[in-house]
Amino acid sequence: MEAKDTVLEVMNKEGKPLSAGQVAEKSGLDRKDVDKAMKALKEEELIVSPKRCYWEPKK
């Protein structure tokens, strides 16, 4: 499974906006991998930021 898929899975499971650090902690991925995955997800417009530094899947 790609890091992007893992990040989205964690975000969907939690059901609330998460920071990159929280995603890394809950997924077991390295923080750098989470940052790269989140950057790609932002570019693909699959995640949105309801407040600064917190992200959630686009509804």
C-alpha positions in Angstrom: 0.0 0.0 0.0 1.3 3.4 -0.9 1.8 6.1 1.8 -1.0 8.2 0.2 -3.4 5.4 0.7 -2.4 4.8 4.3 -2.7 8.6 5.1 -6.2 8.7 3.6 -7.2 5.5 5.4 -6.1 7.0 8.8 -7.9 10.3 8.1 -11.1 8.5 7.1 -10.9 6.2 10.1 -10.4 9.1 12.6 -13.2 11.2 11.2 -11.7 14.5 12.3 -9.0 16.8 11.0 -5.5 15.6 11.8 -2.0 17.2 11.7 0.8 15.4 9.8 2.4 14.4 13.2 -0.8 12.8 14.3 -1.1 10.9 11.0 2.5 9.7 11.3 1.9 8.6 14.9 -1.4 6.7 14.1 -0.1 5.1 10.8 3.4 4.1 11.9 4.8 5.9 8.8 7.9 8.1 9.0 7.0 11.8 9.2 8.8 12.6 6.0 6.8 10.0 4.1 3.6 11.4 5.5 4.6 15.0 4.5 5.3 13.8 0.9 2.0 11.8 0.7 0.0 14.8 2.1 1.7 17.2 -0.4 0.6 14.8 -3.3 -2.9 14.5 -1.8 -3.2 18.3 -1.6 -2.1 18.7 -5.3 -4.7 16.1 -6.3 -7.3 17.9 -4.1 -8.2 14.8 -2.1 -7.6 16.5 1.2 -8.6 19.9 2.5 -7.6 22.1 5.5 -10.5 23.2 7.7 -8.0 25.0 10.0 -4.3 25.7 9.9 -2.0 22.7 9.9 -4.9 20.2 10.1 -6.2 18.2 7.2 -9.1 15.9 6.4 -10.4 14.1 3.3 -12.4 16.2 0.9 -16.1 15.4 1.2 
